[in-house]
Amino acid sequence: MRVKNSIKQTLFLILLLCNVQFAFGQENYTPGYIVKSNKDTLKGFIDYRNWGVNPKKISFKENQSAESSSYTPIDIAGFGISG
């Protein structure tokens, strides 16, 4: 009986970890802009993650069907999200 409970608990933990991985894997591209180091502004879409602190990198697309590019604070002067 104890072995069955252990197996159930292990399976539950594995499923829970897989579910958490999927939750963090979702994209949320929101209209926004980035300011490049040379002060040029690019409008497009930023993968917004409800950051509590400044992120170490952001993903940016010029349009919804474009490939995303990653930017770090070294690459850009700033960014913003609409709303």
TORZAVO-30914 format. One record per residue (C-alpha): x, y, z; residue in one letter; residue number from 0. Coordinates in steps of 0.02 Angstrom, whole numbers, plus 50000, padded with zeros to 5 digits. Last residue first. Layout:
// residues N
{x:X | y:Y | z:Z | rest:a | nr:NUM} .
...
This chain:
// residues 83
{x:49960 | y:52541 | z:48919 | rest:g | nr:82} .
{x:50083 | y:52516 | z:48777 | rest:s | nr:81} .
{x:50243 | y:52434 | z:48836 | rest:i | nr:80} .
{x:50409 | y:52525 | z:48843 | rest:g | nr:79} .
{x:50592 | y:52499 | z:48806 | rest:f | nr:78} .
{x:50760 | y:52575 | z:48850 | rest:g | nr:77} .
{x:50938 | y:52618 | z:48796 | rest:a | nr:76} .
{x:50962 | y:52453 | z:48706 | rest:i | nr:75} .
{x:51096 | y:52319 | z:48678 | rest:d | nr:74} .
{x:51182 | y:52326 | z:48850 | rest:i | nr:73} .
{x:51013 | y:52315 | z:48938 | rest:p | nr:72} .
{x:50984 | y:52149 | z:48845 | rest:t | nr:71} .
{x:50890 | y:52121 | z:48683 | rest:y | nr:70} .
{x:50819 | y:51961 | z:48609 | rest:s | nr:69} .
{x:50750 | y:51956 | z:48432 | rest:s | nr:68} .
{x:50586 | y:51874 | z:48383 | rest:s | nr:67} .
{x:50549 | y:51814 | z:48206 | rest:e | nr:66} .
{x:50413 | y:51913 | z:48120 | rest:a | nr:65} .
{x:50229 | y:51862 | z:48108 | rest:s | nr:64} .
{x:50165 | y:51978 | z:48245 | rest:q | nr:63} .
{x:50264 | y:52129 | z:48184 | rest:n | nr:62} .
{x:50430 | y:52211 | z:48229 | rest:e | nr:61} .
{x:50458 | y:52074 | z:48357 | rest:k | nr:60} .
{x:50547 | y:52095 | z:48526 | rest:f | nr:59} .
{x:50602 | y:51974 | z:48662 | rest:s | nr:58} .
{x:50669 | y:52053 | z:48820 | rest:i | nr:57} .
{x:50825 | y:52019 | z:48924 | rest:k | nr:56} .
{x:50887 | y:52038 | z:49103 | rest:k | nr:55} .
{x:50716 | y:52102 | z:49154 | rest:p | nr:54} .
{x:50690 | y:52259 | z:49259 | rest:n | nr:53} .
{x:50600 | y:52213 | z:49419 | rest:v | nr:52} .
{x:50423 | y:52152 | z:49454 | rest:g | nr:51} .
{x:50405 | y:52100 | z:49272 | rest:w | nr:50} .
{x:50230 | y:52063 | z:49208 | rest:n | nr:49} .
{x:50303 | y:51951 | z:49071 | rest:r | nr:48} .
{x:50278 | y:52056 | z:48913 | rest:y | nr:47} .
{x:50346 | y:51981 | z:48753 | rest:d | nr:46} .
{x:50372 | y:52147 | z:48664 | rest:i | nr:45} .
{x:50286 | y:52195 | z:48501 | rest:f | nr:44} .
{x:50333 | y:52328 | z:48373 | rest:g | nr:43} .
{x:50393 | y:52505 | z:48366 | rest:k | nr:42} .
{x:50579 | y:52539 | z:48344 | rest:l | nr:41} .
{x:50652 | y:52699 | z:48416 | rest:t | nr:40} .
{x:50824 | y:52760 | z:48362 | rest:d | nr:39} .
{x:50924 | y:52832 | z:48509 | rest:k | nr:38} .
{x:51094 | y:52759 | z:48451 | rest:n | nr:37} .
{x:51082 | y:52632 | z:48593 | rest:s | nr:36} .
{x:50913 | y:52573 | z:48527 | rest:k | nr:35} .
{x:50750 | y:52629 | z:48604 | rest:v | nr:34} .
{x:50627 | y:52485 | z:48605 | rest:i | nr:33} .
{x:50440 | y:52496 | z:48576 | rest:y | nr:32} .
{x:50275 | y:52422 | z:48630 | rest:g | nr:31} .
{x:50123 | y:52324 | z:48575 | rest:p | nr:30} .
{x:50105 | y:52165 | z:48679 | rest:t | nr:29} .
{x:50173 | y:51993 | z:48640 | rest:y | nr:28} .
{x:50123 | y:51871 | z:48778 | rest:n | nr:27} .
{x:50214 | y:51708 | z:48747 | rest:e | nr:26} .
{x:50186 | y:51548 | z:48845 | rest:q | nr:25} .
{x:50332 | y:51443 | z:48905 | rest:g | nr:24} .
{x:50315 | y:51489 | z:49089 | rest:f | nr:23} .
{x:50148 | y:51400 | z:49104 | rest:a | nr:22} .
{x:50211 | y:51251 | z:49005 | rest:f | nr:21} .
{x:50355 | y:51222 | z:49127 | rest:q | nr:20} .
{x:50235 | y:51234 | z:49275 | rest:v | nr:19} .
{x:50127 | y:51096 | z:49199 | rest:n | nr:18} .
{x:50277 | y:50982 | z:49174 | rest:c | nr:17} .
{x:50328 | y:51007 | z:49356 | rest:l | nr:16} .
{x:50152 | y:50965 | z:49415 | rest:l | nr:15} .
{x:50146 | y:50808 | z:49308 | rest:l | nr:14} .
{x:50311 | y:50748 | z:49380 | rest:i | nr:13} .
{x:50254 | y:50788 | z:49558 | rest:l | nr:12} .
{x:50091 | y:50693 | z:49535 | rest:f | nr:11} .
{x:50182 | y:50542 | z:49462 | rest:l | nr:10} .
{x:50298 | y:50539 | z:49614 | rest:t | nr:9} .
{x:50152 | y:50554 | z:49735 | rest:q | nr:8} .
{x:50058 | y:50414 | z:49649 | rest:k | nr:7} .
{x:50212 | y:50303 | z:49651 | rest:i | nr:6} .
{x:50238 | y:50335 | z:49837 | rest:s | nr:5} .
{x:50055 | y:50301 | z:49873 | rest:n | nr:4} .
{x:50068 | y:50135 | z:49779 | rest:k | nr:3} .
{x:50226 | y:50086 | z:49875 | rest:v | nr:2} .
{x:50140 | y:50118 | z:50043 | rest:r | nr:1} .
{x:50000 | y:50000 | z:50000 | rest:m | nr:0} .
